[in-house]
Amino acid sequence: MFAPLRRATLFTLYQMSVLTGIFLLPVALVARRAGVPFPMHRVMQTIAKAYEEAAESSA
């Protein structure tokens, strides 16, 4: 019962991180021009990996 809930939660978090990344794209572009790294991809990769592991374990 907890596996589907966990998978749904991780999927929602992943979708929210993608949406946040889209909204923060202008900020990331300005930061990149200023020479400041903007590590949004790390957050998305971590959540995507956790979702994939949850999906594999429940299959």
C-alpha positions in Angstrom: 0.0 0.0 0.0 2.9 2.4 0.7 4.7 1.7 -2.5 2.1 3.2 -4.8 1.8 6.2 -2.5 5.6 6.6 -2.5 5.7 6.3 -6.2 3.0 8.9 -6.7 4.6 11.3 -4.3 8.0 11.0 -6.1 6.3 11.5 -9.4 4.6 14.6 -8.1 7.9 15.9 -6.7 9.6 15.3 -10.0 7.0 17.1 -11.9 7.2 20.0 -9.5 11.0 20.2 -9.9 10.6 20.3 -13.7 8.0 23.1 -13.3 10.3 25.0 -10.9 13.2 24.6 -13.3 11.1 26.1 -16.1 10.1 29.0 -14.0 13.7 29.6 -12.8 15.2 29.4 -16.3 15.6 33.2 -16.6 17.3 33.3 -13.3 19.6 30.5 -14.3 20.5 32.3 -17.5 21.4 35.5 -15.7 23.3 33.5 -13.1 25.2 31.7 -15.8 26.2 35.0 -17.5 27.4 36.3 -14.1 29.5 33.1 -13.6 27.4 31.7 -10.8 26.5 28.0 -11.1 22.8 27.1 -10.8 22.5 23.4 -9.9 18.8 22.7 -10.6 19.8 19.6 -12.6 21.1 17.9 -9.5 17.7 18.2 -7.8 15.9 16.8 -10.8 18.4 13.9 -11.3 18.1 12.9 -7.6 14.3 12.9 -7.7 14.2 11.1 -11.0 16.5 8.4 -9.8 14.4 7.9 -6.6 11.2 7.6 -8.7 12.8 5.1 -11.1 14.0 2.9 -8.1 10.5 3.1 -6.6 8.9 2.1 -9.9 11.3 -0.8 -10.4 10.8 -2.1 -6.9 7.0 -2.1 -7.2 6.9 -3.9 -10.6 
